């Protein structure tokens, strides 16, 4: 059995690729299952159990596995006949909780007397080829025929910055920018509402060329880097520019190996591919020292109109539309991006029966896509819209309080089959979930999660 617990689709993708590689071996019969729907008996029957999981929040389980933690991991079953291994996805910048859920799951399985086939493999980000090489080697020992290239995500594609516009001048909050990108290859216009754009921040091209000239390096040389063949010029563009003393006296191969790549930045896609371009809603992050956030700084200031923006599309099945029935969409701030894509989809299919609950700071500056909301109300896509603004005057009110106030109506919508989509920051989403638990009960919310009727895109 290959089980997965995925928040934004990466763990699910690797689980299926691993299972497909194993099922190619004549003696392997492989079942793929979401971890959240499994019982201790299912695990006991597995024989060989491989788990691919991400970690969410402060070392917690992904949404789909929360019921598993609460109901299964609260006990310690006897899994003596099971051999297992865990692949855990995480981000080392959250060092204290890096791969926290995966590590906890690994320990729990061991405490249940299951046999650990090999040490947990912890993956740092999307491009950790060393960790994924270990995983592919272990799969091959189990009879698979695969390699790290087949398990890694695809190479980023070049898009062009077509438009950049400040949406909230004068806002009491941070700047929010409308970013529009067009692909060099129209085949890249292929995503679903709820999917994610992984942006590769880069240095300014002039700085890259100056670095290459200063050190007499040929930017047209090709190297295998981050699992893909790339020109040196492009590798340098996506890394911290080394100091001169870090370059002098070392071989070019060693330089490339030691380069520190910029981390990818994920953004909810706010448009559908039929428009011929990708639209993002980006909050410009400003640090305490006045410097800009890596991804938002690149998109809102560092890049140039007509210039290249490298990105990779990531399917995010955990935030795809669960059904065409009634839908409650809840978000705040730039979380409006992910909600907008779903509302565009519903408008396109003439579904109607959607309810938007949205919060921001000021109605004068921060009601993003106001014209869209007006149009969706007019054509019946939105049956109801409730907005709350924390800086409108009087006591501050936030979207989780709006959810609480509308509890009876939300319960009524859920009883007639409505799905719930939540998009936005972690703190907002936690407050909304607490309100939903109070309205619906924890068991009901767990059931909605397992049925795919409660889905979140949270950052």
Secondary structure as UniProt FT lines:
FT   STRAND          2..5
FT   HELIX           10..23
FT   TURN            26..27
FT   STRAND          32..34
FT   HELIX           35..37
FT   HELIX           40..46
FT   STRAND          48..54
FT   TURN            57..59
FT   HELIX           63..65
FT   HELIX           66..71
FT   TURN            72..74
FT   TURN            80..81
FT   STRAND          83..90
FT   TURN            92..93
FT   HELIX           95..97
FT   TURN            98..99
FT   HELIX           100..111
FT   TURN            112..113
FT   STRAND          115..116
FT   STRAND          121..124
FT   TURN            126..127
FT   HELIX           129..141
FT   TURN            142..143
FT   HELIX           148..151
FT   STRAND          157..166
FT   TURN            169..170
FT   STRAND          176..183
FT   HELIX           186..188
FT   TURN            193..194
FT   STRAND          196..200
FT   HELIX           205..214
FT   TURN            215..216
FT   TURN            219..220
FT   STRAND          222..225
FT   TURN            226..227
FT   STRAND          228..231
FT   HELIX           232..237
FT   HELIX           244..247
FT   TURN            248..249
FT   HELIX           252..258
FT   STRAND          265..269
FT   HELIX           273..275
FT   STRAND          278..283
FT   TURN            288..289
FT   HELIX           294..297
FT   HELIX           298..302
FT   TURN            305..306
FT   STRAND          308..314
FT   HELIX           317..319
FT   STRAND          327..332
FT   HELIX           333..335
FT   HELIX           336..348
FT   TURN            349..350
FT   STRAND          354..360
FT   TURN            363..365
FT   TURN            368..369
FT   HELIX           370..379
FT   STRAND          382..389
FT   TURN            390..391
FT   HELIX           399..405
FT   HELIX           407..415
FT   TURN            416..417
FT   STRAND          419..424
FT   HELIX           426..440
FT   HELIX           442..450
FT   TURN            451..452
FT   STRAND          454..458
//
